[in-house]
Structures are given as C-alpha cells and as structure tokens.
C-alpha cells in the first residue's frame, strides 16, 4: 500500500486524486492532479511531471495518454503521473506563476512557508520526488520557437537515456532550483525531455514522447517486452544567434540541420529600406531551434545551435 497525503493506492490499482497546495481568494483549492498506477509486482517508482511551466502543454497531453495506456496488471513498481505541476500558470496559459511571478523550475526543493510557488515545489518534492527512483520532467521550447527533441541529463553514465528514442542528448550541470537538478542531488535518476513548442499541442511530439517513455519503462523492466535503444549524439555547447537588426525574419533552414560556420540561416528584411540582412551560423553545429514568429527586434533570439 502506498500513501501520498490522503491518497491510498494498493497493488494492482489505478487511483486518481490530488494534492492540495493552497487556496484562491474565493477559497477554492489549488490542486495538483495525480494519477498513481501501482503494479502487481515489485519494481521501481517512476515519477513523470508536466506543466512545470504552464504554457508547455505537449507533456500534459502525453501524460493524459500515458495514464490511460498502462495496465497495472502488466506493471512492475509504481508510476506516478503529475499532469499539471503548476496549476496557476497552466490556467493563465503562461510560463510562470501569475500569483507570485516566480518560475516554478527555480523554486525546488521548495518551502512550506514560502510563496505559492515555493509551496507547490515543496509539495512536489517532499511528497513525490523523494519516493521516486526515476524522474522524467516534460518540457517544451519557448512559444513561437520550434525546437529539436532533446533529452537533458546530468551523468554521461545514464545509459537508460538511449531508451527514449531521441537522438540528441545534452549533458549539463543543471540549474539550481530546477526540479531535475534538485532530484538528481538526492540520488533520483533524472531526465528532462524537451519536446515541441510552448503554447501548442503537437501530435508529432506527443506521440514521439509517449512512445519513448513506454520504451524507457520496458528498458528499466517496469513493463514486459524488449526495449529498443537509440544511438544518441551528445551535445554540450549551445550558441544563440540573434537578429542583427529589427525587421521580419525569414528562416532559410530547418531544425535538425547540420551547419558549418558561415552558412546562411536566414534573413532579416528591413521593411523601410527594402534591404536584406543575412544571418549566418557563427560556428559549426546542429540547428536546434528556429524562431517562428517573424517580427524581430535587434538582438532577439532567432536560432539556436548546439555542438
């Protein structure tokens, strides 16, 4: 039997409940929606979170599908799904919590006596993360910025990263206060999946992520079946390419393209003079991100290159 706050889950059960983390001015509760699937056999505990940033909804849909895909009679261990980690931001359709203007992914492990974001982080960390053997934190790129699917890890020795079916893997030190970083510090094997674009629901990336997580679960023996392994490419350095001036951005390259230094990535068009300003790759690497909203100001991020 597993007990999380006032939620009880027995072997072979699927339970949907919520953690209360606070109240709105009208006293209606702020709830973190949970689905807990407890297998009939012993095994590891996997925690999957989405919407730590409220406008990143690909992970929410992925978790919805996952919660309806796993049969407890076929599961070893426990699967904990937190579909909306940041309800105030999710309801406002924005990245950060409008109630205190904080980025939840800088608030972990949280504080029981802090602002609402601190309290949410505290509840997630102490009620869920500390029970987990594995953590998958689902994210997307910025709004209007299309990204290549990417897995972020802290240890090159994380061989299980090959089960996600995502080619590019970034090894990093992580950001203090982020969910994955703080979980890693207490010994939880932690992964951040970046899939798709913020503010959009993209079938391509939802399906890719769901397939990868189910394969990951086979790889760590939570589900039956042989897990496939993807050959991965490790990247470490990111280079941001900014607009040389204001105007209309016309990208001339797709995400996932290998580029050499000096190659044309796109153009910025000056609507007053009729001139075209070419934006070139400052270094060799892979085009990981392309801005999709064409209006740009001087110095605005237009492309992201990894190497």
C-alpha positions as CSV (number, residue, x, y, z in Angstrom):
1,X,0.0,0.0,0.0
2,X,1.3,3.4,-0.9
3,X,0.0,6.6,0.8
4,X,0.6,10.0,-0.6
5,X,-1.1,12.7,1.6
6,X,-4.7,11.5,1.7
7,X,-4.4,9.2,-1.3
8,X,-4.1,5.4,-0.8
9,X,-3.1,3.0,-3.6
10,X,-3.0,-0.7,-3.3
11,X,-1.3,-3.3,-5.6
12,X,-2.9,-3.5,-9.0
13,X,-4.9,-0.3,-8.6
14,X,-5.2,2.9,-10.6
15,X,-6.1,5.9,-8.4
16,X,-6.7,9.4,-9.5
17,X,-6.5,12.1,-6.8
18,X,-4.9,15.4,-6.0
19,X,-2.6,17.2,-3.6
20,X,-3.9,20.4,-2.2
21,X,-1.3,23.1,-2.1
22,X,-3.3,26.3,-1.3
23,X,-6.4,28.3,-2.0
24,X,-7.6,31.1,-4.3
25,X,-9.1,34.3,-2.9
26,X,-12.6,32.7,-3.1
27,X,-11.2,29.8,-1.0
28,X,-11.4,27.3,-3.9
29,X,-8.5,24.9,-3.7
30,X,-5.3,24.8,-5.7
31,X,-4.9,21.1,-6.6
32,X,-2.1,19.1,-8.2
33,X,-3.8,16.3,-10.2
34,X,-2.2,12.9,-9.7
35,X,-2.6,9.5,-11.3
36,X,-0.9,6.7,-9.5
37,X,-0.7,3.3,-11.1
38,X,0.5,0.5,-8.7
39,X,1.8,-2.7,-10.4
40,X,1.0,-6.2,-9.1
41,X,4.8,-6.9,-8.9
42,X,7.6,-5.1,-7.1
43,X,9.7,-2.7,-9.1
44,X,11.0,0.9,-9.2
45,X,9.0,4.1,-8.8
46,X,8.8,6.4,-11.8
47,X,7.6,10.0,-11.4
48,X,6.6,11.9,-14.6
49,X,5.8,15.6,-14.3
50,X,4.4,18.0,-16.9
51,X,3.4,21.7,-17.0
52,X,6.0,22.9,-14.5
53,X,5.9,25.7,-17.0
54,X,2.2,26.4,-17.5
55,X,2.3,27.0,-21.3
56,X,4.1,23.8,-22.1
57,X,1.2,21.5,-22.9
58,X,2.6,18.7,-25.1
59,X,3.6,17.0,-21.8
60,X,0.1,17.4,-20.4
61,X,-1.4,15.5,-23.3
62,X,1.4,13.0,-23.2
63,X,0.7,12.2,-19.6
64,X,-3.1,12.0,-20.2
65,X,-2.4,9.3,-22.8
66,X,0.1,7.5,-20.7
67,X,-2.3,7.4,-17.7
68,X,-4.7,5.5,-20.0
69,X,-2.1,3.3,-21.6
70,X,-0.5,1.5,-18.6
71,X,-2.3,-1.6,-17.2
72,X,-1.4,-2.2,-13.6
73,X,-1.6,-6.0,-14.1
74,X,1.3,-5.6,-16.5
75,X,3.3,-3.1,-14.4
76,X,6.2,-3.7,-12.1
77,X,6.6,-1.0,-9.5
78,X,4.7,2.3,-9.4
79,X,4.0,5.0,-11.9
80,X,3.2,8.5,-10.5
81,X,1.9,11.0,-13.0
82,X,1.7,14.7,-12.1
83,X,-0.1,16.1,-15.1
84,X,-0.2,19.8,-14.1
85,X,2.6,20.7,-11.8
86,X,1.9,24.5,-11.9
87,X,-1.9,25.0,-11.9
88,X,-1.9,28.8,-11.6
89,X,0.5,29.2,-14.6
90,X,-1.4,26.5,-16.6
91,X,-4.7,28.2,-16.0
92,X,-3.2,31.6,-17.1
93,X,-1.7,29.9,-20.2
94,X,1.8,31.3,-19.3
95,X,5.2,30.0,-18.3
96,X,5.4,31.4,-14.8
97,X,3.0,31.5,-11.9
98,X,1.0,34.8,-12.1
99,X,0.3,34.6,-8.3
100,X,3.9,35.4,-7.3
101,X,5.6,35.9,-10.8
102,X,8.0,33.1,-10.0
103,X,9.4,30.4,-12.3
104,X,8.5,27.2,-10.5
105,X,11.5,25.5,-12.1
106,X,13.8,27.7,-9.9
107,X,11.9,27.0,-6.7
108,X,12.8,23.4,-5.8
109,X,13.0,21.8,-3.2
110,X,10.6,24.5,-2.1
111,X,9.5,25.8,1.2
112,X,6.4,25.1,3.3
113,X,6.4,28.7,4.5
114,X,7.2,30.5,1.2
115,X,5.0,31.9,-1.6
116,X,2.6,29.7,-3.5
117,X,5.3,28.6,-6.0
118,X,7.5,27.6,-3.1
119,X,4.7,25.7,-1.5
120,X,3.9,23.9,-4.8
121,X,7.6,23.0,-5.2
122,X,7.7,21.8,-1.6
123,X,4.7,19.5,-2.0
124,X,6.0,18.0,-5.3
125,X,9.5,17.5,-3.9
126,X,8.6,16.1,-0.5
127,X,5.5,14.1,-1.4
128,X,6.5,12.8,-4.8
129,X,10.2,13.2,-5.7
130,X,11.5,11.7,-2.5
131,X,9.5,8.5,-3.3
132,X,10.9,8.1,-6.8
133,X,13.8,6.1,-8.3
134,X,13.4,7.8,-11.6
135,X,12.1,11.3,-12.7
136,X,11.1,12.4,-16.1
137,X,10.3,16.1,-16.3
138,X,8.5,17.0,-19.5
139,X,9.1,20.4,-21.1
140,X,8.8,22.3,-24.4
141,X,10.7,25.1,-26.0
142,X,9.6,28.8,-25.8
143,X,6.4,29.9,-27.6
144,X,7.0,30.6,-31.3
145,X,10.3,28.8,-31.1
146,X,10.5,25.4,-32.7
147,X,13.0,23.0,-31.2
148,X,14.6,19.7,-32.0
149,X,13.5,17.0,-29.4
150,X,16.2,16.8,-26.7
151,X,16.9,14.9,-23.5
152,X,18.9,16.6,-20.8
153,X,20.9,14.6,-18.3
154,X,23.4,15.1,-15.6
155,X,25.5,12.0,-15.9
156,X,27.0,10.6,-19.1
157,X,26.7,7.2,-17.4
158,X,22.9,7.4,-17.7
159,X,22.7,4.5,-20.2
160,X,18.9,4.5,-19.9
161,X,18.8,7.7,-21.9
162,X,19.1,5.5,-25.1
163,X,15.6,4.1,-24.5
164,X,13.8,7.4,-25.2
165,X,14.3,7.2,-29.0
166,X,15.5,10.8,-29.1
167,X,18.8,11.3,-30.9
168,X,20.2,14.4,-29.2
169,X,21.3,14.3,-25.5
170,X,22.6,17.3,-23.6
171,X,24.9,16.7,-20.6
172,X,24.9,19.6,-18.2
173,X,25.4,20.7,-14.6
174,X,21.8,21.9,-14.4
175,X,20.3,25.0,-12.9
176,X,20.0,25.3,-9.1
177,X,16.3,25.2,-8.0
178,X,15.2,23.2,-11.1
179,X,13.1,20.1,-10.5
180,X,15.5,17.7,-12.3
181,X,18.7,19.2,-10.7
182,X,17.4,19.0,-7.1
183,X,16.0,15.5,-7.7
184,X,19.4,14.4,-9.0
185,X,21.1,15.8,-5.9
186,X,19.2,13.4,-3.7
187,X,20.0,10.4,-5.9
188,X,17.0,10.3,-8.2
189,X,17.9,9.4,-11.8
190,X,16.5,12.4,-13.5
191,X,15.8,13.3,-17.1
192,X,14.3,16.4,-18.7
193,X,12.6,15.9,-22.1
194,X,12.2,18.9,-24.3
195,X,9.5,18.1,-26.9
196,X,8.0,20.6,-29.2
197,X,7.0,24.3,-28.8
198,X,5.4,26.1,-25.9
199,X,1.8,27.1,-26.3
200,X,1.0,24.4,-28.9
201,X,-0.3,20.8,-28.9
202,X,1.7,18.9,-31.5
203,X,0.8,15.3,-32.3
204,X,4.2,14.6,-33.8
205,X,6.0,15.3,-30.5
206,X,3.3,13.9,-28.2
207,X,3.5,10.6,-30.0
208,X,7.3,10.6,-30.0
209,X,7.4,11.3,-26.3
210,X,4.8,8.7,-25.4
211,X,6.5,6.0,-27.5
212,X,9.8,6.9,-25.9
213,X,8.5,6.8,-22.3
214,X,6.8,3.4,-22.8
215,X,10.1,2.1,-24.3
216,X,12.0,3.6,-21.3
217,X,9.7,1.7,-19.0
218,X,10.4,-1.5,-20.8
219,X,14.1,-0.7,-20.6
220,X,14.0,-0.4,-16.8
221,X,11.9,-3.5,-16.5
222,X,8.7,-1.8,-15.4
223,X,6.9,-3.2,-18.5
224,X,7.4,-6.5,-20.3
225,X,9.0,-6.6,-23.7
226,X,12.3,-5.9,-25.3
227,X,13.3,-2.2,-25.3
228,X,14.9,-0.7,-28.4
229,X,18.0,1.5,-28.0
230,X,18.6,4.7,-30.0
231,X,22.1,5.7,-31.0
232,X,22.5,9.1,-29.3
233,X,24.6,12.2,-30.1
234,X,25.8,14.0,-27.0
235,X,25.9,17.8,-27.2
236,X,27.3,20.3,-24.7
237,X,27.6,23.8,-26.0
238,X,24.8,26.0,-27.2
239,X,25.2,29.1,-29.3
240,X,22.4,31.6,-29.6
241,X,22.1,33.5,-32.8
242,X,20.4,36.9,-32.5
243,X,18.9,39.3,-35.0
244,X,21.4,41.8,-36.4
245,X,18.6,44.4,-36.6
246,X,14.9,44.8,-36.3
247,X,12.6,43.6,-39.1
248,X,10.9,40.5,-40.5
249,X,12.8,37.2,-40.0
250,X,12.7,34.8,-42.9
251,X,14.4,31.5,-41.8
252,X,16.1,29.5,-44.6
253,X,16.9,26.4,-42.7
254,X,15.0,23.6,-40.8
255,X,15.6,22.3,-37.3
256,X,17.9,19.3,-37.1
257,X,20.1,20.6,-40.0
258,X,23.9,20.2,-39.7
259,X,25.6,23.6,-40.5
260,X,29.1,24.9,-41.0
261,X,30.4,28.2,-39.8
262,X,29.2,31.0,-42.2
263,X,26.3,29.1,-43.6
264,X,23.1,31.2,-44.2
265,X,20.5,30.5,-41.5
266,X,18.0,33.2,-42.7
267,X,17.5,36.8,-43.4
268,X,16.1,39.8,-41.7
269,X,14.1,42.1,-44.0
270,X,14.0,45.9,-43.4
271,X,10.5,47.0,-44.5
272,X,11.7,50.6,-44.7
273,X,14.7,50.3,-46.9
274,X,14.0,47.1,-48.7
275,X,17.4,45.7,-47.6
276,X,18.0,42.0,-46.7
277,X,20.4,41.2,-43.8
278,X,21.8,37.7,-43.9
279,X,22.0,35.8,-40.6
280,X,24.9,33.3,-40.7
281,X,26.0,30.4,-38.4
282,X,28.7,31.7,-36.1
283,X,30.0,28.1,-35.5
284,X,29.7,24.6,-36.8
285,X,26.9,22.6,-35.2
286,X,23.3,21.5,-35.4
287,X,20.3,23.9,-35.7
288,X,18.3,23.1,-32.6
289,X,15.9,26.0,-32.6
290,X,14.2,28.3,-35.1
291,X,12.0,31.3,-34.2
292,X,8.6,31.0,-35.9
293,X,7.2,34.4,-35.0
294,X,8.6,36.6,-37.8
295,X,8.7,40.0,-36.1
296,X,12.1,40.5,-34.5
297,X,13.8,43.3,-32.7
298,X,17.5,44.0,-32.6
299,X,19.3,41.3,-30.6
300,X,16.3,39.0,-30.4
301,X,17.0,35.2,-30.4
302,X,16.4,33.8,-33.9
303,X,18.3,30.5,-34.0
304,X,19.9,28.1,-31.5
305,X,22.8,25.9,-32.5
306,X,24.2,23.0,-30.4
307,X,27.6,21.4,-30.8
